[in-house]
Amino acid sequence: MKKIMVVIISIFIALLAYLVLLFIEKPDYIHLNFVQRIVTSEIAAKFDEKLNNIPKDRRTIVDYDTLIDCLNFYEKNFVRRIFSINPKELGFKGPLYSVAKPYDLVEVPSVKVGYRQTGIQFCPEHSYKDYLSMADQMQKDLGRKLYIDSGYRSPGRQAYLFFHYLATSSKYSLIENAKWIAMPGYSQHGDPTDNAIDFCSRDGINGFSDNQTSADFIRLPEYKWMLENAGKFNFYLSYPVDNKWGVGFEPWHWHWEKK
């Protein structure tokens, strides 16, 4: 009986050591190992629960430290290891923008587009003023305009999105995830100055929701108008086809820049 217990304990210790090794193993960028996938799912679930306890109108600007405070020691360690990876190793060639906090955020009211609501968004005051001017001119020219579907996103919000999609649509592939979701600090949405805005039409066409594709967005007359006029209001298409940053074509994604 004693020998059996020794064998069982030895097997348990060996198994535990194996699981620990899998946890600390350098992540495979194409597909995380099964222990890291479990941890990723746990982190995504805890992030979801944390955000659900935050008022809806504050979720896009959740503080990074506030978000990861819901994790245990091992989960925080894993998050730090993932975000310490150089995004260029994952195919993302864009620069580090900023993790600074904006000082002049303006609350953008929720608007009904199609059958859904955009939800309350936030934008730095300077880009929001230019957006309003641009939207007014588009309305005069086309009789319709684009709406803000996603404005400023904090590094905390970006961390949440990265793990959410890593555990769902990207199927635990860091390389696939990096094509669409930037790490904290690398998203133009998180730049407090030259921030990005994702636009949608009054019918809810944004190019990525509800099985939409970029083709749905580029068919919009609003998109053609943007190509011809957005620069007059300091907005520029960030990720055209075959862009140098290694990011998928995003015709809905435009950043503010004072040239």
Secondary structure, DSSP 8 states (H G I E B T S, - for coil): -HHHHHHHHHHHHHHHHHHHHHHHS---SSS--HHHHHHHHHHHHHHHHHHHTS-GGGGGG--HHHHHTTS-HHHHHHHHHHHTS-GGGGT-----------S-EEEE---EETTEE---EEEEHHHHHHHHHHHHHHHHHHS---EEEE----HHHHHHHHHHHHHTTTTT-HHHHHTT---TTS-GGG-SSS-EEEEE-TT---SSSTT--HHHHHTSHHHHHHHHHGGGGTEEESS-TT-TT-----TTEEEE---
